[in-house]
Amino acid sequence: MPSKTRSLPQRSTTSRTAFAAAAADALLILLFAAIGRDAHQRGEIITGVLATAWPFLTGAALAWLALRLWRGPLAPWPAGVAVWIGTVAVGMLLRATTGQTVVLPFVVVALLSLAVFLLGYRLLVLAVRRFRARRRRS
């Protein structure tokens, strides 16, 4: 019986971590779209950001589902790289199929920006966890 009570908090913690990571991914993709729209001085703030972001949000969601990223959502590898590449690849394909602009400079900016966002916070979490683990051992 004690093993069941120990496994429940673990599952709950894992679910919360996965939810938080998925929410962080979505918010950072929305931030990417908002920054891009602002840089190009485009109107329609909310609807415009959503119109720009939806292909990338779809790519991230597909990466999460296809690779079951909730198992280790904060790991830079494979979760971070998978969501980054899935976000950009599917996002650009959807943009192209829906008649939105897909030019090489935009692809490069998306690759770099989303790498910083989607891998960056995962690397920060990893660094903080390692730092805390070292402090506990000391």
N, C-alpha and C positions, 0 to 999 in steps of 0.2 A: 503494500500500500504506500509506503513512503516514496517509492520511486515515481508513482503517479503524481504525487504532489510536487515533486521536484521537476517533472517534465512539463507540467502546465505553465509555470512561470517562464520556462525556457521558450516554449512555443509562443507565448504571449509577447515576450521580448523580441523574438525573431520576427513575428508579425509586425510589431511596431517599427522595428528597424527597417523592414522591407517597405512598409507604408511610408516612412519618413524618407527613405532613399528615392522611392518613386515620386513622391511629392517634390523633393529637391530637384530631381531631374526635370520634372514638368515646369517648375518655377524657373529654373535656369534656362530652359529652352524658351520660355515666354520672355525672359529677360533678354536673351539673344535677339529675339524678334523685335522687341521694343527698342533696343539699342540700335539695331539696323534701320528700323523705320525712322527713328529720331535723327540718325546720322544723314539720312536722305531727305529729311524734312517732309515726310509724308503725313497727310492728315489722317482722319478717322482713327483716333488713338486706340480704342478698345477693339472695334471690329477689324481694324487694320492689323493690329498685332495678332489677333486670332487667325486672320486670313493668312498671314505670313507663317505663323507657328504651326498650324494644324498638320502640314505634311511631316514636319519634324517630330511633333508629338506622336503622330501615328507610327513613325519609324521607331521611336523609343518604346512605345507600347508593344509593338511587334517583337522587338528585341527582348523585352522583358518576358513576354509570353513564350516565344520560340525557344529561348535558352533557359527558361525558369530561373531568372536572375534573383528571385526572392530567396533562393537558397544561400546566397552570399552576396547580398546587394551592395555592400560597401567595399568589396574587394576591387582594387584597381584593375587587376587581371583575374578572371576574365570579364567580370561584370562591367567594370568601367569602360574597358575597350569595346566590349560588345554593344553596350548601349550607345557609345559615341559613334562607332562605325554604322550601326543600324540606323541611328537617328539621321546621320548625314546621307547615307546611301538611299534609304527609302524616302527620306525627305526630298532629295533631289529628283528621284524618279517620279514621285507624285507631283512635284512642281512642274516637271517637264510634261507629264501626261495631262495636266490641267491647264497648260498654256502659260504658266508663270515663268518668270525669267530664271534661266540656269546658264550662267556664263562662268568661265574658268575663274575669274577673280572672286566671284561670289562663292564658288565651291571651295576655294582656298581659304577664304575668310571664315566660312562656316566650319571647315575642318579644324582650323586653328582655334577659333573662338569656342567651339563646342568641346574641343579637347581640354582647353583651359578650364571650362566650366564643369564638364561631366567627369573628367579625370581629376581635376584639381581638388575638389572638395573630398573626394575619396582618398587622395594622397594625404591631405591634411588630417583626415580622421585616422588613417593608418599611422601617421607620425605621432599624433597625440596618444593613441593607444600604446604604441611602443614606448613613448616617453613615460607614460603612467606605469607601465609594466616594469620598466627599469627602476623607477622611483620606489615601487613596492618591494623590489628585490633588495634594494640598498638598505 
